Amino acid sequence: MKTIVKLNQVSVTFKKKKALANLDCELFAGEVVGLVGPNGAGKTTLMKTILGLVPASQGSIIGQEQKMASLIEQPGLYPFMTGLEHLELFSDQSCNQLEIDQLIQLLDLTEFINQKTKDYSLGMKQRLGIALALLNKPQLVILDEPMNGLDPYSVKLLKEAILIYRKAGISFLISSHILSELEQIVDRVLLVKAGELVENVEHPELLNDFEEGLLAKLA
């Protein structure tokens, strides 16, 4: 499989405290990887480091020149612009109106796409943020707790969208502190604790069989 991003002994230190410690991992083309760990485990720091938003204190990252997109924490939206205006503003030359329309349909944004985002609920903002991350044919999409604020219908739409884009060769790194949220969509799961990679689960269909043991490692 083609490697998209590779981390070699990456550490990140904030004020003498290590947020990531000697972390090695690879992300491959057309792969959906779950990133699981308790709050404060280093998931968001890892994602920001891959994106180049946080510099590594030591180690190296290969592949940061790839075209990446992300939704980290909450989407940054302009309150007096509509959802459609956001999609048009952030689309580049690789994205045409047909692709924007397909995204709107895929995430069922039609009902509120022409409303100003100041009137959006948390779930509406989250769905628009996901659509923005999927714009412009990125090679890697990084989503930090993307199911926060989503109702079951929206979670279903998100999972369907991820699988459709995966078939097109796009890779995903998706964080969650709940293993069950990632069932049926991930090819692999990385478990992190205190900034360290403690498990690389190659067969996520087995998650249910040893979930208790995995959670014990994260406790």
Backbone as CSV, one residue per row, in Angstrom:
resi,resn,N_x,N_y,N_z,CA_x,CA_y,CA_z,C_x,C_y,C_z
1,MET,0.830,-1.200,0.000,0.000,0.000,0.000,0.864,1.249,0.000
2,LYS,0.408,2.279,-0.682,1.156,3.534,-0.761,1.049,4.293,0.561
3,THR,2.196,4.704,1.083,2.224,5.493,2.310,1.888,6.951,2.007
4,ILE,0.929,7.503,2.746,0.577,8.918,2.622,1.405,9.759,3.589
5,VAL,1.441,9.330,4.848,2.182,10.050,5.891,2.874,9.019,6.781
6,LYS,4.100,9.322,7.158,4.843,8.440,8.065,5.499,9.271,9.152
7,LEU,5.262,8.893,10.402,5.876,9.547,11.551,6.976,8.653,12.106
8,ASN,8.154,9.239,12.302,9.297,8.509,12.840,9.746,9.133,14.162
9,GLN,9.474,8.418,15.274,9.938,8.858,16.595,9.583,10.318,16.882
10,VAL,8.336,10.665,16.614,7.885,12.047,16.780,7.513,12.319,18.236
11,SER,8.084,13.375,18.767,7.731,13.852,20.105,7.341,15.323,20.016
12,VAL,6.401,15.726,20.872,6.004,17.122,20.986,6.027,17.471,22.469
13,THR,6.727,18.541,22.806,6.862,18.946,24.203,6.311,20.354,24.393
14,PHE,5.443,20.504,25.377,4.912,21.812,25.760,5.363,22.116,27.184
15,LYS,6.185,23.157,27.331,6.633,23.572,28.669,7.175,22.388,29.473
16,LYS,8.069,21.642,28.847,8.775,20.501,29.455,7.877,19.278,29.674
17,LYS,6.614,19.354,29.236,5.724,18.200,29.351,5.501,17.605,27.963
18,LYS,5.729,16.300,27.845,5.588,15.642,26.543,4.132,15.342,26.235
19,ALA,3.652,15.929,25.131,2.296,15.639,24.665,2.289,14.427,23.750
20,LEU,3.383,14.233,23.002,3.613,13.029,22.204,5.008,12.530,22.526
21,ALA,5.151,11.205,22.607,6.432,10.646,23.020,6.876,9.546,22.056
22,ASN,7.891,9.851,21.233,8.547,8.849,20.370,7.535,8.020,19.588
23,LEU,6.623,8.715,18.913,5.513,8.040,18.249,5.869,7.677,16.807
24,ASP,5.649,6.410,16.468,5.830,5.899,15.110,4.478,5.449,14.570
25,CYS,4.115,5.892,13.363,2.918,5.362,12.713,2.924,5.733,11.241
26,GLU,2.146,4.988,10.462,2.004,5.248,9.039,0.526,5.306,8.681
27,LEU,0.196,6.156,7.717,-1.140,6.217,7.148,-1.017,5.895,5.668
28,PHE,-1.937,5.048,5.173,-1.848,4.568,3.804,-2.980,5.122,2.941
29,ALA,-2.759,5.115,1.643,-3.750,5.634,0.694,-5.039,4.825,0.754
30,GLY,-6.179,5.517,0.723,-7.474,4.856,0.698,-7.801,4.085,1.955
31,GLU,-7.283,4.540,3.089,-7.459,3.844,4.367,-8.182,4.760,5.346
32,VAL,-9.086,4.194,6.129,-9.745,4.932,7.209,-9.173,4.428,8.529
33,VAL,-8.518,5.320,9.238,-7.852,4.958,10.492,-8.544,5.668,11.639
34,GLY,-8.918,4.904,12.641,-9.485,5.478,13.851,-8.382,5.785,14.851
35,LEU,-8.507,6.901,15.531,-7.552,7.308,16.561,-8.330,7.409,17.866
36,VAL,-8.056,6.490,18.770,-8.871,6.357,19.978,-8.004,6.545,21.214
37,GLY,-8.556,7.243,22.183,-7.866,7.427,23.451,-8.678,8.333,24.345
38,PRO,-8.395,8.337,25.646,-9.136,9.204,26.571,-8.805,10.664,26.329
39,ASN,-9.601,11.547,26.905,-9.309,12.977,26.821,-7.923,13.247,27.377
40,GLY,-7.148,14.064,26.658,-5.796,14.380,27.093,-4.750,13.371,26.672
41,ALA,-5.144,12.399,25.840,-4.202,11.350,25.437,-3.196,11.829,24.398
42,GLY,-3.520,12.941,23.704,-2.630,13.437,22.674,-3.190,13.318,21.267
43,LYS,-4.473,12.953,21.154,-5.073,12.750,19.826,-5.057,14.040,18.997
44,THR,-5.545,15.126,19.587,-5.600,16.390,18.843,-4.198,16.905,18.543
45,THR,-3.280,16.757,19.476,-1.893,17.172,19.231,-1.291,16.391,18.071
46,LEU,-1.550,15.091,18.025,-1.046,14.268,16.928,-1.595,14.756,15.595
47,MET,-2.883,15.035,15.546,-3.500,15.500,14.306,-2.916,16.853,13.875
48,LYS,-2.772,17.770,14.824,-2.223,19.082,14.496,-0.764,18.994,14.068
49,THR,-0.040,18.029,14.623,1.357,17.847,14.244,1.462,17.326,12.813
50,ILE,0.610,16.383,12.448,0.593,15.880,11.068,0.268,17.017,10.103
51,LEU,-0.656,17.878,10.491,-1.065,18.998,9.640,-0.020,20.116,9.581
52,GLY,0.962,20.066,10.471,1.973,21.115,10.520,1.568,22.306,11.362
53,LEU,0.460,22.193,12.086,-0.007,23.294,12.945,0.765,23.345,14.258
54,VAL,1.297,22.188,14.665,2.144,22.092,15.859,3.467,21.469,15.425
55,PRO,4.597,22.134,15.680,5.880,21.572,15.257,6.317,20.414,16.151
56,ALA,6.921,19.419,15.531,7.479,18.309,16.300,8.737,18.779,17.017
57,SER,8.871,18.404,18.290,10.066,18.751,19.054,11.241,17.875,18.656
58,GLN,10.936,16.656,18.242,11.967,15.766,17.713,11.300,14.735,16.807
59,GLY,12.115,14.052,16.016,11.588,13.079,15.070,11.293,13.734,13.721
60,SER,10.739,12.951,12.811,10.473,13.450,11.461,9.114,12.965,10.977
61,ILE,8.534,13.755,10.068,7.257,13.405,9.445,7.447,13.459,7.937
62,ILE,7.206,12.345,7.277,7.306,12.257,5.823,5.900,12.353,5.238
63,GLY,5.715,13.223,4.243,4.435,13.291,3.555,3.603,14.516,3.866
64,GLN,4.172,15.488,4.584,3.384,16.672,4.927,3.085,17.564,3.725
65,GLU,3.735,17.266,2.592,3.444,18.030,1.372,2.159,17.547,0.707
66,GLN,1.573,16.446,1.208,0.317,15.943,0.651,-0.789,16.990,0.831
67,LYS,-1.773,16.934,-0.032,-2.929,17.823,0.090,-3.829,17.302,1.209
68,MET,-3.906,18.043,2.299,-4.666,17.613,3.478,-5.799,18.591,3.766
69,ALA,-6.820,18.074,4.422,-7.933,18.895,4.896,-8.305,18.398,6.279
70,SER,-8.946,19.260,7.055,-9.223,18.857,8.433,-10.442,19.560,9.004
71,LEU,-10.974,18.926,10.041,-11.943,19.567,10.934,-11.439,19.281,12.336
72,ILE,-10.784,20.276,12.921,-10.215,20.146,14.262,-11.065,20.967,15.222
73,GLU,-11.576,20.276,16.250,-12.466,20.919,17.215,-13.699,21.448,16.478
74,GLN,-14.021,22.723,16.551,-15.223,23.235,15.885,-14.860,23.960,14.595
75,PRO,-15.718,23.875,13.577,-15.401,24.574,12.325,-15.401,26.087,12.515
76,GLY,-14.443,26.760,11.884,-14.401,28.217,11.923,-15.259,28.780,10.798
77,LEU,-16.415,29.317,11.132,-17.371,29.791,10.132,-17.587,31.294,10.263
78,TYR,-17.866,31.939,9.139,-18.217,33.353,9.137,-19.719,33.472,9.379
79,PRO,-20.130,34.101,10.472,-21.546,34.060,10.877,-22.519,34.696,9.888
80,PHE,-22.059,35.659,9.088,-22.985,36.355,8.185,-22.863,35.861,6.737
81,MET,-22.236,34.681,6.584,-22.214,34.022,5.281,-23.069,32.772,5.342
82,THR,-23.655,32.393,4.240,-24.444,31.164,4.185,-23.517,29.952,4.047
83,GLY,-24.087,28.793,4.241,-23.319,27.571,4.049,-22.792,27.452,2.626
84,LEU,-23.658,27.770,1.667,-23.248,27.696,0.260,-22.115,28.673,-0.035
85,GLU,-22.191,29.857,0.531,-21.122,30.840,0.314,-19.791,30.346,0.882
86,HIS,-19.852,29.626,1.995,-18.629,29.032,2.544,-18.035,28.015,1.563
87,LEU,-18.878,27.134,1.042,-18.386,26.108,0.121,-17.791,26.743,-1.135
88,GLU,-18.433,27.778,-1.639,-17.931,28.451,-2.841,-16.639,29.212,-2.545
89,LEU,-16.556,29.822,-1.360,-15.372,30.593,-0.995,-14.135,29.699,-0.877
90,PHE,-14.305,28.535,-0.264,-13.156,27.679,0.018,-12.874,26.639,-1.068
91,SER,-13.685,26.592,-2.096,-13.409,25.660,-3.200,-12.275,26.214,-4.053
92,ASP,-11.420,25.308,-4.559,-10.334,25.751,-5.427,-10.612,25.314,-6.864
93,GLN,-9.617,25.425,-7.719,-9.813,25.144,-9.139,-10.105,23.668,-9.409
94,SER,-9.781,22.801,-8.453,-10.043,21.365,-8.645,-11.498,20.999,-8.374
95,CYS,-12.277,21.957,-7.850,-13.655,21.680,-7.433,-14.621,22.512,-8.268
96,ASN,-15.601,21.855,-8.884,-16.590,22.580,-9.675,-17.948,22.592,-8.966
97,GLN,-18.913,23.268,-9.551,-20.221,23.422,-8.926,-20.924,22.084,-8.754
98,LEU,-20.699,21.162,-9.692,-21.318,19.844,-9.586,-20.851,19.128,-8.330
99,GLU,-19.569,19.207,-8.022,-19.039,18.554,-6.827,-19.582,19.204,-5.559
100,ILE,-19.740,20.525,-5.574,-20.342,21.205,-4.420,-21.777,20.720,-4.230
101,ASP,-22.524,20.621,-5.323,-23.914,20.143,-5.250,-23.972,18.710,-4.731
102,GLN,-23.022,17.883,-5.136,-22.992,16.490,-4.686,-22.709,16.406,-3.186
103,LEU,-21.818,17.268,-2.701,-21.534,17.299,-1.262,-22.759,17.729,-0.471
104,ILE,-23.451,18.742,-0.983,-24.672,19.223,-0.315,-25.691,18.101,-0.220
105,GLN,-25.822,17.328,-1.280,-26.770,16.220,-1.286,-26.304,15.087,-0.387
106,LEU,-25.012,14.781,-0.446,-24.465,13.661,0.310,-24.640,13.855,1.814
107,LEU,-24.442,15.087,2.289,-24.569,15.380,3.720,-25.911,16.011,4.067
108,ASP,-26.825,16.015,3.095,-28.190,16.515,3.276,-28.196,17.912,3.898
109,LEU,-27.500,18.839,3.225,-27.402,20.218,3.700,-28.446,21.136,3.065
110,THR,-29.233,20.610,2.139,-30.107,21.444,1.302,-31.024,22.348,2.116
111,GLU,-31.589,21.832,3.184,-32.590,22.568,3.956,-32.046,23.870,4.544
112,PHE,-30.741,23.896,4.865,-30.195,25.080,5.532,-28.980,25.681,4.813
113,ILE,-28.655,25.191,3.626,-27.437,25.628,2.950,-27.470,27.110,2.592
114,ASN,-28.657,27.701,2.429,-28.768,29.125,2.072,-29.042,30.021,3.278
115,GLN,-28.980,29.440,4.472,-29.121,30.233,5.692,-27.752,30.728,6.151
116,LYS,-27.716,31.884,6.837,-26.481,32.381,7.425,-26.079,31.468,8.588
117,THR,-24.797,31.216,8.721,-24.359,30.227,9.706,-24.536,30.689,11.149
118,LYS,-24.790,31.975,11.371,-25.074,32.440,12.733,-26.348,31.807,13.276
119,ASP,-27.188,31.303,12.383,-28.440,30.681,12.800,-28.346,29.150,12.834
120,TYR,-27.152,28.620,12.599,-26.978,27.162,12.580,-26.934,26.597,14.003
121,SER,-27.471,25.397,14.151,-27.281,24.638,15.384,-25.874,24.038,15.367
122,LEU,-25.458,23.438,16.484,-24.150,22.786,16.559,-24.027,21.687,15.505
123,GLY,-25.083,20.888,15.356,-25.048,19.807,14.375,-24.958,20.314,12.947
124,MET,-25.668,21.390,12.645,-25.611,21.981,11.300,-24.207,22.507,11.003
125,LYS,-23.595,23.174,11.992,-22.226,23.668,11.815,-21.257,22.515,11.586
126,GLN,-21.462,21.438,12.327,-20.574,20.282,12.201,-20.688,19.653,10.814
127,ARG,-21.895,19.518,10.309,-22.081,18.938,8.978,-21.477,19.813,7.893
128,LEU,-21.608,21.144,8.023,-20.984,22.044,7.064,-19.462,21.962,7.169
129,GLY,-18.944,21.872,8.391,-17.501,21.744,8.579,-16.945,20.488,7.937
130,ILE,-17.696,19.403,8.022,-17.284,18.148,7.373,-17.294,18.314,5.856
131,ALA,-18.331,18.973,5.340,-18.396,19.225,3.893,-17.195,20.051,3.441
132,LEU,-16.820,21.057,4.211,-15.667,21.887,3.866,-14.377,21.068,3.858
133,ALA,-14.274,20.103,4.776,-13.084,19.255,4.821,-12.996,18.329,3.615
134,LEU,-14.145,17.989,3.030,-14.166,17.068,1.892,-14.011,17.773,0.547
135,LEU,-14.028,19.103,0.562,-13.854,19.874,-0.674,-12.475,19.658,-1.286
136,ASN,-12.361,19.867,-2.578,-11.070,20.050,-3.258,-10.202,18.793,-3.365
137,LYS,-10.825,17.618,-3.239,-10.105,16.362,-3.467,-8.823,16.236,-2.629
138,PRO,-8.918,16.344,-1.321,-7.722,16.149,-0.486,-7.268,14.689,-0.534
139,GLN,-5.987,14.468,-0.265,-5.489,13.092,-0.200,-5.677,12.500,1.191
140,LEU,-5.679,13.370,2.190,-5.873,12.938,3.573,-6.832,13.901,4.256
141,VAL,-7.875,13.360,4.888,-8.840,14.157,5.649,-8.698,13.787,7.119
142,ILE,-8.478,14.777,7.958,-8.298,14.566,9.393,-9.500,15.157,10.119
143,LEU,-10.199,14.305,10.852,-11.423,14.721,11.540,-11.278,14.456,13.032
144,ASP,-11.404,15.505,13.824,-11.249,15.412,15.274,-12.624,15.366,15.930
145,GLU,-12.980,14.203,16.453,-14.286,14.005,17.092,-15.428,14.515,16.196
146,PRO,-15.520,14.064,14.951,-16.501,14.641,14.021,-17.950,14.337,14.367
147,MET,-18.186,13.353,15.234,-19.563,12.988,15.546,-20.132,13.773,16.722
148,ASN,-19.315,14.648,17.303,-19.814,15.514,18.378,-20.936,16.409,17.853
149,GLY,-22.050,16.424,18.545,-23.160,17.292,18.171,-24.038,16.755,17.062
150,LEU,-23.730,15.550,16.561,-24.518,14.987,15.470,-25.580,14.033,16.005
151,ASP,-26.789,14.111,15.437,-27.832,13.153,15.779,-27.583,11.857,14.990
152,PRO,-28.296,10.770,15.308,-28.054,9.490,14.629,-28.150,9.572,13.105
153,TYR,-29.090,10.364,12.591,-29.221,10.496,11.133,-27.972,11.134,10.536
154,SER,-27.452,12.176,11.183,-26.259,12.855,10.686,-25.024,11.960,10.788
155,VAL,-24.948,11.154,11.850,-23.844,10.193,11.980,-23.883,9.199,10.821
156,LYS,-25.075,8.743,10.471,-25.231,7.818,9.347,-24.756,8.467,8.045
157,LEU,-25.134,9.728,7.816,-24.699,10.445,6.620,-23.179,10.569,6.580
158,LEU,-22.579,10.897,7.721,-21.131,11.056,7.789,-20.426,9.742,7.452
159,LYS,-20.886,8.648,8.038,-20.244,7.359,7.781,-20.362,6.975,6.308
160,GLU,-21.537,7.213,5.715,-21.718,6.909,4.299,-20.785,7.752,3.433
161,ALA,-20.638,9.030,3.785,-19.761,9.927,3.021,-18.308,9.468,3.114
162,ILE,-17.879,9.082,4.307,-16.499,8.616,4.491,-16.222,7.398,3.618
163,LEU,-17.138,6.453,3.590,-16.929,5.243,2.794,-16.918,5.541,1.298
164,ILE,-17.745,6.493,0.865,-17.759,6.876,-0.550,-16.425,7.509,-0.944
165,TYR,-15.924,8.403,-0.122,-14.660,9.072,-0.440,-13.481,8.117,-0.300
166,ARG,-13.587,7.169,0.618,-12.533,6.148,0.745,-12.409,5.352,-0.544
167,LYS,-13.537,5.000,-1.154,-13.509,4.253,-2.412,-12.821,5.047,-3.519
168,ALA,-12.830,6.374,-3.392,-12.160,7.235,-4.374,-10.675,7.393,-4.064
169,GLY,-10.180,6.688,-3.045,-8.759,6.708,-2.727,-8.344,7.712,-1.682
170,ILE,-9.310,8.406,-1.076,-8.992,9.394,-0.041,-8.799,8.690,1.300
171,SER,-7.783,9.115,2.033,-7.490,8.541,3.350,-8.108,9.399,4.447
172,PHE,-8.430,8.756,5.565,-9.034,9.461,6.698,-8.321,9.070,7.989
173,LEU,-8.128,10.061,8.852,-7.719,9.832,10.234,-8.799,10.465,11.097
174,ILE,-9.478,9.648,11.891,-10.665,10.107,12.624,-10.479,9.803,14.108
175,SER,-10.535,10.835,14.934,-10.365,10.613,16.367,-11.712,10.433,17.049
176,SER,-11.683,9.673,18.128,-12.861,9.478,18.969,-12.391,8.918,20.304
177,HIS,-13.132,9.175,21.342,-12.843,8.503,22.615,-13.835,7.368,22.847
178,ILE,-14.662,7.075,21.823,-15.655,6.003,21.914,-15.421,5.012,20.777
179,LEU,-15.012,3.806,21.117,-14.700,2.801,20.101,-15.885,2.503,19.193
180,SER,-17.071,2.423,19.771,-18.248,2.015,18.998,-18.586,3.000,17.886
181,GLU,-18.169,4.289,18.024,-18.460,5.274,16.986,-17.776,4.931,15.663
182,LEU,-16.684,4.181,15.749,-15.873,3.916,14.564,-16.163,2.569,13.925
183,GLU,-17.046,1.809,14.529,-17.384,0.496,13.970,-17.903,0.633,12.545
184,GLN,-17.556,-0.318,11.721,-18.052,-0.457,10.344,-17.416,0.501,9.346
185,ILE,-16.596,1.445,9.791,-16.005,2.357,8.804,-14.479,2.341,8.807
186,VAL,-13.846,1.852,9.879,-12.388,1.941,9.946,-11.727,0.661,9.451
187,ASP,-10.547,0.830,8.855,-9.723,-0.302,8.449,-8.739,-0.685,9.551
188,ARG,-8.470,0.281,10.416,-7.454,0.080,11.443,-7.708,1.077,12.559
189,VAL,-7.297,0.712,13.773,-7.476,1.611,14.920,-6.147,1.775,15.645
190,LEU,-5.783,3.029,15.901,-4.620,3.353,16.722,-5.100,3.795,18.092
191,LEU,-4.581,3.187,19.131,-4.935,3.575,20.492,-3.779,4.332,21.105
192,VAL,-4.059,5.517,21.639,-3.014,6.337,22.249,-3.357,6.613,23.711
193,LYS,-2.322,6.691,24.502,-2.465,7.006,25.926,-1.236,7.793,26.355
194,ALA,-1.458,8.931,26.979,-0.369,9.774,27.486,0.663,10.049,26.397
195,GLY,0.176,10.285,25.161,1.059,10.639,24.057,1.801,9.497,23.414
196,GLU,1.510,8.268,23.831,2.195,7.100,23.280,1.207,6.205,22.532
197,LEU,1.691,5.555,21.485,0.882,4.580,20.766,0.955,3.259,21.527
198,VAL,-0.194,2.815,22.058,-0.192,1.602,22.880,-0.755,0.388,22.149
199,GLU,-1.428,0.608,21.024,-1.980,-0.532,20.273,-2.284,-0.098,18.847
200,ASN,-1.971,-0.968,17.900,-2.324,-0.786,16.500,-3.198,-1.975,16.122
201,VAL,-4.512,-1.774,16.088,-5.463,-2.859,15.856,-5.672,-3.014,14.353
202,GLU,-5.129,-4.079,13.794,-5.178,-4.283,12.347,-6.515,-4.848,11.874
203,HIS,-7.283,-5.424,12.778,-8.545,-6.053,12.392,-9.670,-5.477,13.234
204,PRO,-10.175,-4.287,12.863,-11.166,-3.609,13.701,-12.467,-4.385,13.865
205,GLU,-12.723,-5.385,12.986,-13.925,-6.189,13.169,-13.851,-7.001,14.457
206,LEU,-12.641,-7.093,15.030,-12.466,-7.812,16.285,-12.604,-6.910,17.506
207,LEU,-12.901,-5.643,17.280,-12.962,-4.694,18.392,-13.882,-5.171,19.504
208,ASN,-15.060,-5.654,19.127,-16.027,-6.071,20.138,-15.507,-7.232,20.977
209,ASP,-14.655,-8.068,20.350,-14.168,-9.253,21.049,-13.204,-8.922,22.172
210,PHE,-12.454,-7.815,22.033,-11.506,-7.503,23.099,-11.547,-6.038,23.484
211,GLU,-12.747,-5.442,23.361,-12.894,-4.032,23.716,-12.552,-3.790,25.181
212,GLU,-12.956,-4.698,26.053,-12.693,-4.510,27.474,-11.188,-4.446,27.750
213,GLY,-10.427,-5.328,27.060,-8.987,-5.323,27.228,-8.343,-4.059,26.699
214,LEU,-8.845,-3.560,25.569,-8.312,-2.332,25.007,-8.588,-1.149,25.917
215,LEU,-9.810,-1.090,26.438,-10.162,0.006,27.342,-9.327,-0.041,28.613
216,ALA,-8.974,-1.242,29.045,-8.127,-1.374,30.223,-6.750,-0.762,29.969
217,LYS,-6.245,-0.905,28.750,-4.958,-0.315,28.408,-5.003,1.200,28.417
218,LEU,-6.196,1.755,28.148,-6.328,3.209,28.091,-6.674,3.819,29.451
219,ALA,-7.005,2.967,30.406,-7.432,3.467,31.734,-6.238,4.048,32.498
